[in-house]
Structure formats: structure tokens, C-alpha cells
Amino acid sequence: TGHDDIIDLVLFLNGIPVATAELKTDFTQDMNAAVDQYRFDRIPKPKGRPFAEPLLDFPRGALVHFAVSNRTVMMATRLQGPATRFLPFNQGDHGGAGNPPNPAGHRTAYLWEQVWQRDSWLEIIGRYLVTQRDSKKKVTGFIFPRYHQLDATRKLQAAVLAEGAGHKYLIQHSAGSGKTNSIAWTAHFLADLHDAQNHKLFDSVLVVSDRNVLDAQLQEAIFDFERTKGVVATIKGEGGSKSGELAEALGGGKKIVVCTIQTFPFALKAVQELAATQSKRFAVIADEAHSSQTGEAASKLKQLLSAEELKDLADGGEVGTEDLLAVQMAARANDKGITYVAFTATPKAKTLELFGRRPNPEQPAGPGNLPAPFHIYSMRQAIEEGFILDVLKNYTPYKLAFKLANEGKEWDEKQVERSEAMKGLMRWVRLHPYNISQKVA
């Protein structure tokens, strides 16, 4: 780099530098020292020098930079001096941040033993790394998977290959986990998955979501991750009916089909019929979308809900893909050609029952054999890593919120109809700017 204090480690691929690392030991310096070294000593364009540092400059330099200590790992894809943003690249420790103790060595040994292992590293560079571009095709950033994203997608692929089509998987990833990117990677990897005989495992992958901002964000991410043009279809109904567009996409062998919750009942029915009549195999990836109580999807759902579930809707609850999947799957229990993958931050009891995995599959669910998610990135870890706020530290009592929203007016004893009050409260919570920002994260 032209400095006496050279970088500790550089990873090369065919002679091209693709990653750098600053290594620290907790006995002398901690993680913050490595991060500060990148921010203040590894300047891509040092003052007084006519040229940028080739290794550190964006986008021609290394693709990712790691700050590594005995206990934790951080990473950044773009060095911007003091403004450089480092993200945790840790396994998590019993539901919290950091890494668990390693009886065989350092807590961070997984980085060089697993992540940097040759085949693993080649897969990350070749399949995970995504280049972001603006409208003028200028490179604006790189997307590098966080550890839980890498771990979840790899374990899911391995499980699907080992178990074959027709199983269910629950990915419980908190807000702030980068769920949109995780879904995009999952969709593309499942669409390209082949078995040991090199037979394609799925004819198509159906992705459903319906949070307006997230739906557009999810579609954009899936298109960004696309390596071959023309493999992704989005159902918008611009040229005719959505059902016709969907049938054409599924029948035409589109590898990935993205639809909304409004189209979902028809989409799921079409997928189930194709699986039953033509022996086609599909993967259905459901984002934890929540929609209003109006529209065809909601009306169909309400016809099949129990009295208790209808009461929950009356109290301001929402219709989501979890509910629709539960109803459809209960009606057709033998969908052997369909693999279901549900992404959610807060699974309901029904979702756990439907998608969760019992420690002992041969025994019925019980206190010692409760269904559990296939993979977890917990809310506690997201809070401790700084991706979301701890609501218990930032809550506002109802009375204070009422006074703030009503210009200091005191709480009165006016009686209101319970269901209308609950709907109003739920609407206020859903549309609060902070809540929306956390869902988009």
C-alpha cells in the first residue's frame, strides 16, 4: 500500500486481491482497534497523494474488509474513512451477539476454518456477492452476506438436498436481519438446486410478499441477484389478468415467480394442481406479509377461520401469508411435490406448529418435544448488534402517548366500542414511522 504499517492479511483469487483483514489479539488490542485502523489509517485516497490506494479504493480494490479479533469479527465492503460502516460477522452466542466459546481454539476460528475455506470462499465470491448499480449502471456498492444469512441459506440447501421435495422449513429472522436479501438468495439458490444425479429439484420457485415498500424492495433484490436474464417473472397484471399471467409464468417454466398476497390463493392452488397432475415440483417462499382485512384473499381466509381466529381479526389483527398457507395446507395435507419455506420475525403458535421441526419427529409434539424453527437470528442478537432498538428501553405509556397525540389533553373516562378502539390502536402502531422503518430494515 505504500505505508510502513502494511495490512495484516490479504486474500487473493487467481492473483487478484479480493479481501483484506486486520488481525488483533484481545490480550493487547480489541476489535475496536482494528475497526479504527481501517477508518483512520486505511484511507482509500490519502491527502497529498495524487493516486488512490489500489487495494483500498472503491470499486476497483478489495471486495470486503474484515476486522478480526480472538472473540469477534466485523466487515465492511467500502472504506470511507471515519464514515466507514462495519457490520458484525458473528455466529451469535446463545441468542445474543458475539460468538460461543470454542473448546478447540479461538471463538473466531470459523472465519478461516469455514468461511475462508477454498470451496466456501469461491462460492461466496461467485454466488453470494452482489454488485449494486445506479440507473446509469455505475457501481454503488457490494452486498456481502452476513454470517447468519450465509449459514441459513447453506443449511437450507443442504437440508433440501438431503430430504428432497415436500418438506417445510421455518426461518425465524428478526427485523434488522436483512431478510429481503436472505429471501432473494434463497429463491435463486433453490431455483438452481440439482440433486446428485444432476436433476433439477424444482420446476419453479414461488415467492410471495405484500408489504408495499417491501414488495418492491424484494422484487428489486431478486432481480439484482439474477445472474441470467429472463429467469424471474413478477405478477403485476399489467397486460391482462394476474391469474392468466401467473399461469403463463408457471406453465412456461420461469425459474422464479414473484407475486403478492392478493394473487397468492390462486398461485398456491395452481402450484398444488401442477404438482398433483403433472408431477412438477415447486418451492414456495413466504415472507411474513401482513395485509388488510379486505380483498379476495381476506374474504377467502375468513370463511375458513375458527371463531377464535375471527375474533383476533376483529380486534385489529391482519391477514398474512402464514394464515393463508395454514388454511391451504390443512385442506391439502399431501403436497409431496411442494417445499414450503416461511420467513418470519415473530412466528405465531400456528406457524410453529405448521412449519416448525420437533426434536424427535417420531414423537407427537409435547412439552419436551416442541416444534422449533429451522434457523434463528434472534431479536436479542439484532438488538445487541445495533440493528434494531430495544423497545423495552424506549416504550411510551399509553397515557403519555395519548397526551402527546392530543396536545396535552388528559385521559378521560369516555367509553368507546372495544373493537373500534383496538382497530385504531393497531392502525396507529402499523403506520407509525418507526415501525415502518424497522420492517423495511
Order of alpha helices (4+ residues) and beta strands (2+ residues): beta-beta-alpha-beta-beta-beta-alpha-beta-beta-alpha-beta-alpha-beta-alpha-beta-alpha-beta-alpha-beta-beta-alpha-alpha-beta-alpha-beta-alpha-beta-alpha-alpha-alpha-alpha
